[in-house]
Amino acid sequence: FKSLIDKTTELPQNASIFKTFKAIYRTLTRQYSGVIHLTTDFLFFDGFSDVENQNKDEKPVAKYFDLQLELIDFIFSRNYLHEDIGCEILTSYNQTYL
């Protein structure tokens, strides 16, 4: 695991990561580069804001979230810069992640 997952999350004993890949998480104000870890029950994102998208005096901002897979209602394919490389995740508690 990367830094934030070790500090903030304890996985159940029987949970194991079976897929890890690079990802970019976008919000209205920032873009975060990091990794997604996929387990049998959860999806974790752990990353930091991109330095080129902020002021020179600002330090990178850490971003972490986890989603329980059973709370995901839909995953939609999204285009970014005319390439089909993105997705939007909608949860049962009306939260979306791009």
Helices and strands as residue ranges (DSSP letters): H 3-8, E 19-26, E 31-38, E 42-49, G 51-53, E 62-68, G 69-71, E 72-80, E 83-91, E 96-97
